[in-house]
């Protein structure tokens, strides 16, 4: 392909992605009804309403634009990504939009619904035994196929324009403008790549806001220990059971300097929270939403105890329909997570008196 033809193809590819964005509406900001914590307003930004059903739709769009504008993707370039599922679904969507072959390198433990959705958009799944193997195998495939390894874990924090341009932070704070407490006390976010927390934390500082960023981490993830110690060589022998968040190594896109505080949320608490939330919303959400929300509820409880008022914002990352055979299956919960009943009792008590502890 000549340089001129390649330039024309990239122009057309960017135009297709921008047109797709123009056709999309913003995601909703849902206010939860929590009478047990009067004066504390809690909001969920519902990222499950994107065309590919998750927060990762924003990331995939940014990664494709970043790779196209850097000249890494050309007409016919195979695109390879390491993922626990949701990013791969969204990237498969954009690869199909541009007519590019797509391969997702995912752990065998990835929810079967996610694998089917990747294949629905024309992608191919390459399974590995453990989440720690996805990086090297993605690089190997990219080299073998003369393709481009998208590498969300490295480029997530730099592919998104954190100053504005309708990123998630810009959208979130804009939607809060007419609320009783328009500037949130906290935004609560869980890290997968770390790209979203980097975007939100940078935006808060750039806009000179007093909002604090609390990042919540599940079991079997090294992010919290890295935040405490600064040790970049940390690894875990076990992968996260909360799909989409928690990593067995320190990812380059996780920027601890923009985080005000971190908390550990047990996996059983995360799973209990999505079952508790279903009764409030009338629909199912994914497990990372449970991690986010439990962290936000802890802060709401603490604010009530201190006599504080204000708002909190967190995210619905994806729909629970992807997890019917895992997080909404009693046998899977029993074998992989354990007893969630004590956490359900804690959440029910919170509904009554606004008190919640780990």
TORKE-146987 format. One record per residue (C-alpha): z, x, y; residue in three letters. Coordinates in pm, 1 decimal. Each point is the difference from the previous one (the first is absolute). Layout:
N
w / u / v / residuo
Z / X / Y / ala
...
//
This chain:
358
w / u / v / residuo
0.0 / 0.0 / 0.0 / unk
-89.8 / 131.7 / 344.3 / unk
268.4 / 48.7 / 264.6 / unk
-156.2 / -277.6 / 206.8 / unk
2.6 / -247.6 / -291.9 / unk
358.8 / 89.3 / -85.9 / unk
104.1 / -55.9 / 360.7 / unk
-167.7 / -342.3 / -3.2 / unk
173.9 / -92.7 / -328.3 / unk
342.9 / 98.4 / 139.4 / unk
-67.1 / -205.5 / 314.4 / unk
-87.3 / -300.4 / -216.9 / unk
305.5 / 54.6 / -222.2 / unk
237.6 / 10.5 / 296.7 / unk
-167.4 / -311.2 / 145.4 / unk
54.1 / -188.1 / -328.2 / unk
370.1 / 87.5 / -4.0 / unk
42.4 / -93.9 / 365.5 / unk
-181.0 / -330.1 / -57.0 / unk
228.3 / -71.7 / -294.6 / unk
299.9 / 65.7 / 226.0 / unk
-140.7 / -228.3 / 271.2 / unk
-20.4 / -283.7 / -254.4 / unk
367.1 / 41.3 / -89.9 / unk
293.8 / -171.2 / 170.0 / unk
338.5 / 163.3 / 58.4 / unk
273.6 / -45.4 / -260.2 / unk
278.4 / -251.2 / 58.2 / unk
352.4 / 77.8 / 117.2 / unk
239.9 / -228.3 / -188.4 / unk
350.1 / -72.0 / 127.3 / unk
253.3 / -50.5 / -280.2 / unk
258.6 / -274.1 / 29.1 / unk
332.0 / 183.4 / -45.7 / unk
281.7 / -216.6 / 138.9 / unk
266.0 / 228.7 / -153.2 / unk
-78.0 / 270.4 / 260.5 / unk
-13.1 / -192.6 / 331.3 / unk
-149.0 / 197.6 / 285.1 / unk
-187.6 / 232.1 / -236.7 / unk
-368.8 / -91.7 / -37.9 / unk
-190.1 / 146.9 / -295.1 / unk
-380.8 / 6.3 / -16.1 / unk
-243.5 / 81.5 / -280.4 / unk
-346.9 / 124.2 / 93.9 / unk
-213.2 / -141.6 / -278.9 / unk
-249.3 / 268.1 / -99.6 / unk
-90.5 / -187.5 / -319.5 / unk
-253.2 / -207.9 / 197.6 / unk
-250.9 / 285.0 / 42.0 / unk
-331.7 / -48.4 / -186.7 / unk
120.5 / 230.7 / -279.9 / unk
350.9 / -143.7 / -0.6 / unk
223.0 / 281.7 / 119.5 / unk
117.4 / 233.4 / 273.6 / unk
-230.4 / 264.5 / -148.4 / unk
-306.6 / -178.2 / 139.4 / unk
79.1 / 154.7 / 339.7 / unk
40.1 / 344.4 / -156.2 / unk
-321.1 / -21.7 / -202.0 / unk
-200.4 / -97.4 / 308.7 / unk
145.9 / 293.9 / 194.0 / unk
-57.5 / 245.6 / -284.5 / unk
-364.4 / -99.6 / -38.5 / unk
-64.3 / 25.9 / 374.3 / unk
177.4 / 337.4 / 9.4 / unk
-202.4 / 135.6 / -292.8 / unk
-330.0 / -134.4 / 137.2 / unk
56.4 / 141.6 / 347.3 / unk
99.8 / 335.9 / -149.4 / unk
-325.1 / 9.1 / -199.2 / unk
182.7 / 1.6 / -334.8 / unk
-169.7 / -316.7 / -127.8 / unk
-376.5 / -32.8 / -1.5 / unk
-239.1 / -248.8 / -153.9 / unk
64.0 / -13.6 / -375.6 / unk
319.0 / 213.0 / 7.9 / unk
238.6 / -97.9 / -282.7 / unk
344.4 / -77.4 / 144.0 / unk
309.2 / 85.2 / -205.0 / unk
357.4 / -102.0 / 81.7 / unk
342.3 / 55.7 / -153.8 / unk
197.4 / -322.2 / 24.4 / unk
259.1 / -228.4 / -154.5 / unk
-244.9 / -284.3 / 48.2 / unk
1.1 / -171.7 / 339.3 / unk
-173.1 / 278.3 / 196.8 / unk
-260.1 / 24.6 / -275.2 / unk
-69.8 / -374.4 / 19.7 / unk
-58.9 / 24.2 / 374.9 / unk
-210.3 / 317.0 / -28.2 / unk
-208.7 / -159.8 / -276.1 / unk
-71.1 / -284.2 / 243.9 / unk
-125.9 / 237.8 / 270.0 / unk
-193.7 / 212.4 / -248.9 / unk
-180.2 / -314.4 / -115.7 / unk
-67.9 / -93.1 / 363.5 / unk
-173.2 / 337.0 / 45.4 / unk
-168.4 / 10.0 / -341.2 / unk
199.1 / 300.2 / -122.4 / unk
131.5 / 66.7 / -352.2 / unk
381.1 / -6.2 / -17.9 / unk
247.6 / 136.0 / -254.7 / unk
373.2 / -67.3 / 15.7 / unk
232.8 / 242.3 / -176.8 / unk
305.7 / -210.8 / -80.9 / unk
305.2 / 24.7 / -229.2 / unk
-16.9 / -197.6 / -324.4 / unk
302.7 / -195.7 / 121.8 / unk
-201.9 / -158.2 / 284.3 / unk
10.8 / -379.6 / -7.3 / unk
-294.3 / -140.0 / -198.4 / unk
-84.3 / -243.4 / 281.8 / unk
-54.1 / 295.8 / 235.1 / unk
-231.7 / 169.1 / -248.4 / unk
-204.6 / -318.6 / -32.8 / unk
-27.6 / -28.0 / 379.2 / unk
-124.7 / 359.8 / 30.8 / unk
-265.3 / -81.8 / -259.8 / unk
-81.4 / -329.4 / 177.2 / unk
-112.5 / 200.0 / 303.9 / unk
-216.6 / 222.6 / -218.6 / unk
244.9 / 288.3 / -35.8 / unk
80.0 / 185.4 / -320.0 / unk
355.0 / 85.1 / -110.8 / unk
85.0 / 339.3 / -145.0 / unk
346.4 / -21.0 / -159.1 / unk
255.1 / 281.3 / -25.7 / unk
335.9 / 3.8 / -179.3 / unk
226.8 / 80.4 / 296.5 / unk
-22.5 / -51.1 / 375.2 / unk
40.7 / 375.4 / 57.1 / unk
-338.2 / 58.0 / -169.8 / unk
-208.5 / -207.4 / 241.1 / unk
-49.0 / 277.4 / 257.7 / unk
-145.4 / 275.6 / -221.3 / unk
-213.7 / -244.2 / -197.1 / unk
-146.3 / -145.4 / 321.0 / unk
-89.8 / 347.1 / 126.3 / unk
-156.4 / 86.0 / -337.3 / unk
-214.6 / -314.1 / -2.8 / unk
-112.6 / 52.1 / 360.3 / unk
-112.3 / 353.8 / -82.4 / unk
-169.0 / -103.9 / -323.4 / unk
-191.1 / -287.3 / 163.3 / unk
-66.2 / 173.5 / 333.1 / unk
191.9 / -281.6 / 159.6 / unk
266.3 / -40.0 / 267.5 / unk
370.6 / -20.7 / -86.4 / unk
136.1 / -233.5 / 265.3 / unk
358.8 / 128.8 / -48.1 / unk
201.3 / -272.5 / 170.9 / unk
321.3 / 198.6 / -43.7 / unk
-128.0 / 276.7 / 226.5 / unk
-210.4 / -188.9 / 253.0 / unk
184.2 / -331.7 / 47.4 / unk
202.4 / 120.6 / 298.7 / unk
-294.6 / 153.2 / 183.7 / unk
-276.1 / -252.6 / -74.3 / unk
172.4 / -278.8 / 197.1 / unk
2.4 / -3.2 / 380.2 / unk
375.5 / -37.8 / 56.2 / unk
-30.9 / -42.1 / 378.9 / unk
-147.9 / -348.5 / -30.8 / unk
-346.6 / -130.5 / -90.8 / unk
152.1 / -299.7 / -182.7 / unk
190.5 / 207.9 / -253.8 / unk
285.7 / -171.9 / -180.5 / unk
261.6 / 106.7 / 256.5 / unk
-210.1 / -114.9 / 294.7 / unk
-55.7 / -333.3 / -172.9 / unk
365.8 / -42.4 / -99.0 / unk
145.6 / 67.8 / 343.9 / unk
-267.1 / -212.2 / 167.8 / unk
90.3 / -297.0 / -217.9 / unk
367.5 / 41.8 / 89.9 / unk
-58.4 / -24.1 / 376.7 / unk
95.1 / -369.0 / 38.3 / unk
295.4 / 2.2 / -240.7 / unk
362.5 / -31.0 / 114.1 / unk
57.0 / 369.6 / -77.6 / unk
-349.1 / 149.6 / 53.0 / unk
97.6 / 363.4 / -54.7 / unk
136.1 / 29.5 / -354.1 / unk
323.5 / 185.0 / -64.8 / unk
-157.8 / 134.2 / -319.2 / unk
-327.8 / 10.1 / -184.3 / unk
62.2 / 45.0 / -372.3 / unk
-270.8 / 160.5 / -213.8 / unk
-30.0 / 155.5 / -346.3 / unk
-215.6 / 311.6 / -54.0 / unk
-288.0 / 37.8 / -244.4 / unk
-225.5 / 252.9 / 167.4 / unk
226.9 / 1.1 / 305.6 / unk
-295.0 / -88.3 / 221.0 / unk
129.2 / -336.6 / 119.1 / unk
345.3 / 129.8 / 87.7 / unk
-167.4 / 288.6 / 186.5 / unk
-217.1 / -243.9 / 197.0 / unk
292.5 / -228.2 / 88.4 / unk
236.5 / 285.6 / 87.6 / unk
-254.9 / 174.6 / 221.3 / unk
-92.7 / -325.5 / 173.2 / unk
365.9 / -73.8 / 78.1 / unk
36.3 / 339.4 / 166.6 / unk
-334.0 / -16.2 / 178.6 / unk
87.1 / -342.2 / 146.3 / unk
349.2 / 124.6 / 96.1 / unk
173.9 / -278.3 / -193.4 / unk
363.5 / -3.1 / -109.3 / unk
-87.9 / -145.2 / -342.8 / unk
128.4 / 203.1 / -293.4 / unk
-205.6 / 64.0 / -313.9 / unk
191.4 / -36.6 / -326.4 / unk
-186.0 / 117.8 / -310.1 / unk
119.6 / -134.8 / -336.0 / unk
-64.6 / 186.2 / -324.6 / unk
10.5 / -127.6 / -361.0 / unk
134.4 / 169.2 / -312.3 / unk
-188.3 / 305.1 / -136.5 / unk
-136.1 / 101.8 / 340.3 / unk
54.1 / 332.0 / 178.1 / unk
-56.1 / -117.1 / 358.6 / unk
366.9 / -68.8 / 79.9 / unk
118.2 / 333.7 / -138.2 / unk
-277.8 / 175.0 / 191.9 / unk
110.8 / -179.0 / 317.7 / unk
354.0 / 128.2 / -55.7 / unk
-81.6 / 356.6 / -105.4 / unk
-347.1 / 87.6 / 131.7 / unk
-86.1 / 139.7 / -345.1 / unk
-376.4 / -49.0 / -38.6 / unk
-1.9 / 117.3 / -363.2 / unk
199.9 / -298.1 / -130.9 / unk
-144.9 / -179.4 / -303.4 / unk
107.6 / -276.6 / -234.5 / unk
-68.5 / -22.3 / -372.3 / unk
-26.5 / -377.8 / 22.4 / unk
-242.6 / -217.8 / 191.2 / unk
109.2 / -285.5 / 224.2 / unk
31.1 / -340.8 / -166.0 / unk
-64.9 / -169.1 / 336.0 / unk
-378.0 / 21.5 / 15.9 / unk
-148.3 / 127.9 / 324.2 / unk
308.9 / 179.4 / 130.3 / unk
217.7 / 292.2 / -103.8 / unk
-157.8 / 327.6 / -105.8 / unk
87.9 / 273.2 / -253.4 / unk
-87.4 / 271.3 / 253.1 / unk
15.1 / 43.8 / 377.7 / unk
-325.6 / -136.4 / 140.4 / unk
-167.3 / 172.7 / 297.9 / unk
-31.5 / -331.6 / 189.4 / unk
374.3 / -66.0 / 2.3 / unk
127.4 / 114.8 / 341.7 / unk
383.1 / 8.3 / 0.4 / unk
20.9 / 81.0 / 371.7 / unk
-105.7 / -353.6 / 99.6 / unk
262.5 / -165.6 / -223.3 / unk
338.8 / -93.2 / 152.4 / unk
177.6 / -67.3 / -328.4 / unk
-66.7 / -39.9 / -370.9 / unk
170.5 / -206.1 / -267.8 / unk
-22.8 / -18.9 / -377.3 / unk
-65.5 / -346.2 / -144.6 / unk
59.2 / -38.7 / -377.2 / unk
-298.6 / -139.6 / -187.9 / unk
208.3 / -287.4 / -138.3 / unk
80.9 / -104.3 / 357.8 / unk
-371.3 / 10.5 / 93.0 / unk
-101.7 / -221.0 / -294.3 / unk
287.2 / -243.7 / 59.2 / unk
-104.9 / -28.9 / 364.4 / unk
-355.3 / -114.1 / -75.0 / unk
137.0 / -275.1 / -225.6 / unk
247.3 / -101.2 / 273.1 / unk
-275.4 / 5.1 / 264.3 / unk
-226.8 / -221.1 / -209.9 / unk
245.0 / -285.7 / 56.1 / unk
-25.9 / 49.7 / 378.5 / unk
-377.8 / 49.0 / 25.1 / unk
-119.2 / -215.0 / -290.7 / unk
-220.0 / 283.6 / -128.6 / unk
21.2 / 332.9 / -176.3 / unk
-14.6 / 344.2 / 162.4 / unk
-29.5 / 350.9 / -142.6 / unk
295.8 / 226.4 / -86.4 / unk
-32.1 / 237.1 / 297.2 / unk
61.0 / -302.6 / 222.3 / unk
330.1 / -40.1 / -183.8 / unk
94.8 / 357.8 / 87.9 / unk
-93.2 / -57.5 / 364.6 / unk
181.4 / -330.3 / 28.6 / unk
320.2 / 107.2 / -174.0 / unk
25.4 / 288.4 / 247.4 / unk
-55.7 / -238.9 / 291.1 / unk
262.4 / -241.9 / -133.9 / unk
252.0 / 284.3 / -23.5 / unk
-58.5 / 81.8 / 367.0 / unk
21.5 / -370.0 / 94.7 / unk
336.9 / -21.5 / -177.4 / unk
125.9 / 309.0 / 181.5 / unk
-120.4 / -133.3 / 336.0 / unk
189.4 / -325.9 / -59.1 / unk
316.6 / 191.3 / -91.7 / unk
-24.4 / 194.5 / 328.7 / unk
-65.7 / -315.0 / 200.5 / unk
-352.1 / 114.1 / 96.2 / unk
-306.1 / -215.0 / 58.8 / unk
-365.2 / 98.9 / -13.1 / unk
-306.6 / 3.8 / -218.8 / unk
-115.7 / 185.1 / -310.6 / unk
-356.0 / 33.6 / -129.7 / unk
-118.2 / 99.2 / -344.9 / unk
-310.1 / -53.9 / -215.3 / unk
-134.9 / -211.4 / -280.9 / unk
-213.9 / 272.7 / -155.3 / unk
-189.5 / -208.6 / -257.3 / unk
4.9 / -317.8 / -204.9 / unk
213.9 / -45.6 / -308.3 / unk
-297.0 / -140.0 / -192.4 / unk
-88.0 / 359.3 / -88.0 / unk
332.3 / 43.1 / -178.6 / unk
29.2 / -307.2 / -221.1 / unk
10.9 / 215.7 / -313.2 / unk
258.8 / 239.5 / 145.3 / unk
236.3 / -95.8 / 282.9 / unk
-20.7 / -372.1 / -81.3 / unk
26.7 / 45.7 / -376.7 / unk
352.8 / -22.4 / -142.2 / unk
-67.9 / 238.7 / -289.5 / unk
-145.6 / 265.6 / 228.2 / unk
289.8 / -30.4 / 242.7 / unk
251.5 / 28.4 / -284.4 / unk
-164.9 / 306.8 / -155.1 / unk
-109.9 / 185.2 / 314.5 / unk
247.6 / -99.3 / 272.6 / unk
309.9 / -140.7 / -169.3 / unk
229.9 / -281.6 / 103.3 / unk
-86.3 / -139.7 / 343.1 / unk
255.7 / -282.3 / -10.3 / unk
271.4 / 191.3 / 193.7 / unk
-249.5 / 59.4 / 282.0 / unk
-107.7 / -363.7 / 0.2 / unk
366.8 / -96.3 / 39.8 / unk
28.7 / 241.3 / 295.6 / unk
-306.2 / -155.2 / 164.3 / unk
128.5 / -352.0 / -58.7 / unk
331.4 / 102.9 / 161.2 / unk
-196.9 / 142.4 / 295.0 / unk
-168.5 / -338.2 / 40.5 / unk
345.4 / -154.2 / 38.8 / unk
195.5 / 249.1 / 210.9 / unk
-242.6 / 271.3 / 116.7 / unk
182.3 / 276.2 / -190.9 / unk
-199.2 / 248.4 / -208.7 / unk
83.3 / 342.3 / -142.0 / unk
-143.6 / 235.5 / -259.9 / unk
//
